[in-house]
Structures are given as C-alpha cells and as structure tokens.
C-alpha cells in the first residue's frame, strides 16, 4: 500500500491520542484538554489530496485504478465532459454537484479514506476551469500528477496548464508517461529525453518522470496469471515507490504529526505531573498514618515503662502485707481458736482473705490511683499530638477538650483503677487462704475436743483407783490419763503448726504470681488505653493504602503511554530527518 510507513506512524499516533483521551477523561483532566486531543485525532484523518491532470484519452482513469488496485474511476463510467470530479470515501456511490463544473463523487473504496482524488476529464477540454483547478486544488494538493500519453506527449494543453501552476507548487509535480507498452524502449527513451529537455527549457528544472503501462499494472493486481512479470513490464514499481516516498516523507504531513505529538505530549506531561503529585500526596498520607501508628505503639511502651516502678513497689508491699497476714494466721491457727465455739471461729475464718485484700489496698491503692493519673495524662498528650499532626490529612473534627480529651481520659482512669482492684481481688481469691485454713482448723478442733475428755477420764480413773486400790493405783491411773491428754494436745498442735507453715510458704511464694498478674493487667490496660486511636488510624490507613494502590494502578498506564510517546517521538524525528 502507498505510504505504509507514514500511515503506520499516523495510526500509532492516533491510537496513542485515543488512549490519552481516555486517560484524561478517566483521571479527571480538563474539558479543554480533552477537546484539544479530540481535535488532534480529527486532524490526523485529513486525507492526502492527489490532483491528476492530462489531456483526454491519455489513460488517467486506468492509471488511478492501477495505482490503487481498484476500479473506482472506470473509463466511461463518468461522462467525459468538461467537469472536474472530486473522489472521496462514502458508504455508497453518490454524486453531488458542488459547482456547475465540479462534482463530488463518493465511492465505497477503502483507500479513499486516506486519499482524495481530483480527476480532470482533460486539460484540452477544460480551458475555462484551469484557473479554478490552479487556485482551489493545486495549492492544497500533496501531489499533482501530469499524465501524458506515450503516443502523443506533445499536447500543448498539458504544458500550458503547467505554466499556470505557481512556481512554489511545482515541487509536488510528477510526470507520468502512460501507455508505455505501445512504444518500443528506444522510442520511449527519446520521448523521455525530449520531455526532460522541454521541462528544463520552460521551467528551468527537471520533474520526476516515469514511463508506465497502467493497463499491465492493473492486470497484475487484479486477475492476471503472471502478476510479477506484468508488474515488472509495467514499470509501475518505481512510480509507486516514488509516490509512496512522497507520502511518507511529505514535510507538511510529517510536521502535522510532529505538532500533534508535541501538543499531546504536553498534555501527557501535565497529566503525569498531576497523577504523580496525587500519588505522592497519597503516599505521604499513608506514611504519616504509619508514623502515627508507630508513635502510638511507642507511646504505649513509654507509658508501660513508667508503670514498672509501681509494679515492683507493689510486689514489695505485698511481701510486707503477707508477713502481717502470716502473723495473723498464728492467732487464727492456735489451740485457743480451735477450742473456741464454732460461731466465733467462723467469724475469724471468714476474715482472712478479706484482711489480706484490705491490707494490700491500704498499702498500694493510692499508688495505683496515681499511676492511673499518669496514664490519663499520657492519653491526653497523645490525643493532642494526633490532632496536631493529622490536621488537614485525616477527617478529624476540630479538637474539643471535653469531648475528645477530658471525657475519654476520665473514663480511662476510672476503668484502669477498677481493673487493678479487680486483679488484686482475683489474686487474693486465687490464694484460697480460708479454704486452706478451714480443714486444718476443723481437724485441730476434733483433736482439741479430746483433751477435756481425756482429762476428765484421767480424774475419774484416778478417783476410782484411789477408792478401790489406794494411792498407787490412783497415781497410775492419773498418769495414763495425763499421757492421753498430752497426746491429743500434741496432735492438734502439730496439725496447726503444719498448716501455718504451708500458709506462710504460700504467701511468700505468691509474690511472683501477683507480679505476673499485675504486669499482664497493666499491659492489657495500657494497650486498651491507646487502642482507641486505632479506630481512627486503622480505617484511615486502609483507605490511604487502597487509594495509593488505585492511583498507582492509574499511574501505570500513564507511564506506559509516556514510554510509547517517547519511542514514537524518536521515530518521528528520524522520519523528519530524512
């Protein structure tokens, strides 16, 4: 096809302009930019204009049919009057009069989408229309083809018409010596030499001249059995190559492609700057949120570190409280308590856990209320920090001291103190001091009850032995009763001593348990205190990440199109440099 290289460049540029138009609309570019691109796309579709002139019956129609491989202008189809025919593409054959001497002919031939043909019926029959052809078509023509007949190339009308063409337009003129198959090679050479000499004499220059047989060329491209031979004999290859080169290397057309590419590149660069700025803003927002989340985690660690001294002090205070409770257990786990009535014993039994809890709270309660105040203040400070750093980046309402700082901080402090107290209570209940004391006390009570019975039996046995046997049997009976009483006392006492030791050991060993429970609790409460900020930061980060990914997905085709524009720019530069 004629001008394949040019049309390939134009097609690729058109595809890139179409892609750019879609990106501009998709990415929110201006309506003005979209309109400019649409105009550039429409401008690329301007067909090449070929003006074909020559005398009647020199084979212009046959030449055009051979050049484009289709019988769009068959000899005899159009009346051979003094009218000019302007061929262009249309869905069906249609003829429309533009002026009394100019008719537009629409033909459904594909090549007419890219080429408009101005065909004259003969320079020797349109003398009055020379001025119209010269002024209306030749200045805008990409190529003016003068067709001469090899049988009579001396016709004066064609040469006279050429003299009316402005000198600056002659650069687009090419001579075609048609019907070359009717002359011998020697005759053709003479004619070609004469026409070249005549051109130099009249116009001071040579014109490209090709001797061809359009008939053979058309047969080679339609139904001939030996197309390669016919095409070689027609001499059409050189002419077609020249015309194709004229199309491909047309300075005005290439300049039009270059200008369209330049305007489009400017719009693409503006779009690139815009999308890069948007991606950068989204990345900065996501980075800011990441930094705020990291700062939130570090603030939690700093706050938790502040609580470590209170945790260690509480463990020490508990040790002192445990010593005191162990001392209380000495009285509780005694023979005196074991021999008391059960009502009084029950009152003492129910109070050991309670006494330990009260003792711990007395020693550490104020400390943990102070710790809660420290956590509260850290919470307030981070709230202010978050609002200061995220202002203009996150959708935060204006900072309200009561709503955003005071109320949450007070509620957090109350919860913190309540949770510490609950942990201490759970710890004390978990020791099960009363449950440990009760079995030992009940066992001791059973043994202690044997003491008065053993003493009574000893007295009765001693009295009876005295009565019946005298002093010696009485002393023996009294000694046996004393031994029995002593055995009951020793059993009760050893049971209570063993329980007191176990209780003391349990109190001493439970300090680590208390430390672990409190450490876990304050860690959980500290995380909970600062986790409320995640309700702001986590959704914001998810949204920022999705937006960043979306923008990057939009930036990818922009970057790819920019690379394609750069490749096409290099090819356009190479084409214009030829």
DANORPE-V176744 format. One record per helix or strand. SS is the DSSP state (helix for helix, strand for strand). FROM is the first residue (numbers start at 1). LEN is the number of residues. If there is no record, write none. Layout:
ss->[SS:SS]
from->[FROM:FROM]
len->[LEN:LEN]
//
This chain:
ss->[helix:helix:strand:helix:strand:strand:strand:helix:strand:helix:helix:strand:helix:helix:strand:helix:helix:strand:helix:helix:helix:helix:helix:helix:helix:helix:helix:helix:helix:helix]
from->[4:31:48:60:84:94:102:110:115:127:138:143:156:167:173:180:185:208:214:227:236:251:335:342:352:401:433:471:511:534]
len->[23:14:7:9:6:6:6:4:6:10:3:7:9:6:6:3:19:4:9:8:13:82:4:8:39:31:37:39:21:44]
//
